């Protein structure tokens, strides 16, 4: 059942969302292969004779994004790609970001910054507001690129992070990718950091040392900003069972800054429990909404089983094809309208409560937690 009438639907349709975790839209013209790659978390080819767009997200793009390009829903992929090429990257991006109805993007800038729009560019496209979320591991790797000696690394990182955090609204860690969430929650000692920095700076490469990753987390905590964690679903660079947010429980107990659990699928119920159990834990199901497509309503409903409504935020986690920015908003609006509206229709909720919760999740909670 799709609930599409009444005050809830009207409010949700017009709500200017705050996307509390998002990346920039692609700057390059995407050919068929690049477009397909942008709609999957897998670096491998699709099964023989198929496409990565033979998926929930692929079908959702053809259903909900085609009309924005003045094409019929479910148009075939060649016609869709031809229309994208005809309009050009700038116009396609403008259409989708505008159609999303997202009023503020909190842009995480630590991944592929040379291939996607930055916060200021995103704001220029839609005439909306943006702010930056800084990825801790990227800052550390930029510091390491300057080749400091091990004894100077901690101070150099602290200085660089302080400068970036000065204008940021949040920090982000991908420790789930680099090690896993099953990390010692204790703050490492200066001697441990010194030795770990020596090992890493000598070996080179991306940062995966668990001691230094812990050091980054605790350095981030000092700034008092919301601290985002990738949780659950992602590309095969991670090991999924080590991305269960319950593994973060000892760290959650040790800190007081807002802990923002991102994506969370298939651990969204666990994340919802943590948000209910701890006063400073929040969650979204951003990436999961896009990748579950027609089943996204079920994911949102499961999240709202136990999560306090003041602890759930909207996110698209879009990166690359701007279809994902629009699709994240479309699927969220449909899911919220259907799930909450169904509870109203059943007599379990009042219409006023449904409207209030939709506004909280769509914008109010992020505005409060990030002090926007």
Helices and strands as residue ranges (DSSP letters): H 7-14, E 17-22, H 32-37, H 56-60, I 61-65, G 66-69, H 77-87, H 89-99, E 102-108, H 119-126, E 129-135, H 136-145, H 150-165, E 170-173, H 175-178, H 190-203, H 210-221, E 226-231, G 240-243, G 245-248, H 249-254, E 259-263, H 268-277, E 281-283, H 286-292, G 293-295, H 296-303, G 309-311, H 323-345, H 351-359, I 360-364, H 365-369
